[in-house]
Amino acid sequence: MRASEELFERARRVMPGGVNSPVRAFRAVGGCPPFLVRGEGAYVADADGRRYVDCVSSWGALILGHAHPVVVQAAQQAVADGSSFGAPTPWEVEFCERLCAAVPSVEVVRLVNSGTEAVMSALRVARAATGREGVVKFDGGYHGHADVLLVRAGSGVATFGLPDSAGVARSAVQATYSLPYNDLGAVHELFRRRGGEIAAVLVEPVAGNMGTVPPQPGFLQGLRELTERYGALLVFDEVITGFRLHYGAAQDLFGVRPDLTCLGKVIGGGFPLAAYGGRADLMRLVAPDGPVYQAGTLSGNPVAVRAGLATLRVLEDGAVYRQLEEVGRALEEGLREEADRAGVPVCVNRVGSMLTVFFTPGPVVDYATARACDGARFARFFHGMLARGVYLPPSPFEAWFVSAAHGPEEVDWILRAAREAFREAA
Ligand SMILES: *Cc1c(COP(=O)(O)O)cnc(C)c1O
């Protein structure tokens, strides 16, 4: 028995599904996940000594690749200096100054430990600021596992949400509305009927959690206009897109200024670190300046903050993003070509270094069109890739992430594997 199989058996005895986050259990693709022991640049190695080109990149967190020397050094030094104080440190000041400087809409910011916490807290601020309870999200949008957002994707337009997870109180989601992504008309209609009850519209400026789905021209701008007209707040969940598409938030690429922004993943350099911030008048509602309570024992943890700072310093000059765009484009074009050659209908959506191969002719513009993809075909393709040393996200509804450690050699490796994997999946 392989070492990973043995570990998975032990893991399932002591952890639900053998994992600490559901998608890692490979349920969508079947089989045993490789248990990883090492990461280096664009590669990961498992407990059986197999090496893979990594297209998960810790779900987008590792924009510089695994164990980037500058990040490793910063983290090691931070641990040696004391790993946690539960008190203010100079690094968090510099870090927050950097976030505010890089994201103009973020005037004041609070650090937390996960994207879940960031979004949950931003919504608390939005409700406090508006005195309203309604929250609008989009089908297929994922914003962490806070009760209020676990609403069945695809639920009827403008109907009261149903809990998507057992254990979520009906009352927690009765003011949550889930609408089709890119459907401004549906948002307009909801505001027309319930505008006075809606505290916030929460949106991923590029959707990443139903696979990569870019916003259609005018969608984000339209959300800005509607929220302004009805006195609701616009909250951008940039946990994936923040510092992923350029040095700053995606909002500036689209020319839309949200009221609040959530960051995570990339900003922590592979450590548990996230943030929410925005207009000063809103963020001053947060304790101890204001009445919105939110706290954390390990918030602003110096190891995470110093690793994040090191990451942002490397990203700052912009060269990394030009490389990510080039490598992303080569991958997109190559994958499309290989799928065509094998006669497999796919829709490849890409924005910068995030990309998804949907096993459907497409176009994929929202959750309904994403769900039209052939899951069994994806599973065959996934295992074909894994067997050839390419580690993809084990679900058809995820983004693949390219890092700065991915170059032409890795693209070749991926495309060679894809040529055969597409043929097997056909
Ligand atoms: C990953 C993610 C989250 C949740 O972040 P965690 O750190 O996993 O809690 C929230 N929003 C988006 C858009 C994400 O991709």
The ligand as an SDF file (V2000), in Angstrom:
LIG
                    3D

 15 15  0  0  0  0  0  0  0  0999 V2000
  -11.0000   31.2820    0.1220 C   0  0  0  0  0  0  0  0  0  0  0  0
  -12.0600   32.2990    0.0750 C   0  0  0  0  0  0  0  0  0  0  0  0
  -12.7040   32.7490    1.2320 C   0  0  0  0  0  0  0  0  0  0  0  0
  -12.5030   32.1060    2.5740 C   0  0  0  0  0  0  0  0  0  0  0  0
  -11.1980   32.2500    3.0270 O   0  0  0  0  0  0  0  0  0  0  0  0
  -10.6750   31.2230    4.1560 P   0  0  0  0  0  0  0  0  0  0  0  0
   -9.3310   31.7740    4.4910 O   0  0  0  0  0  0  0  0  0  0  0  0
  -10.6530   29.8880    3.5080 O   0  0  0  0  0  0  0  0  0  0  0  0
  -11.6250   31.2920    5.2810 O   0  0  0  0  0  0  0  0  0  0  0  0
  -13.5830   33.8040    1.1200 C   0  0  0  0  0  0  0  0  0  0  0  0
  -13.8320   34.3700   -0.0610 N   0  0  0  0  0  0  0  0  0  0  0  0
  -13.2550   33.9530   -1.2000 C   0  0  0  0  0  0  0  0  0  0  0  0
  -13.5600   34.6510   -2.4810 C   0  0  0  0  0  0  0  0  0  0  0  0
  -12.3670   32.8840   -1.1630 C   0  0  0  0  0  0  0  0  0  0  0  0
  -11.8380   32.4330   -2.3110 O   0  0  0  0  0  0  0  0  0  0  0  0
  1  2  1  0
  2  3  1  0
  2 14  2  0
  3  4  1  0
  3 10  2  0
  4  5  1  0
  5  6  1  0
  6  7  2  0
  6  8  1  0
  6  9  1  0
 10 11  1  0
 11 12  2  0
 12 13  1  0
 12 14  1  0
 14 15  1  0
M  END
$$$$
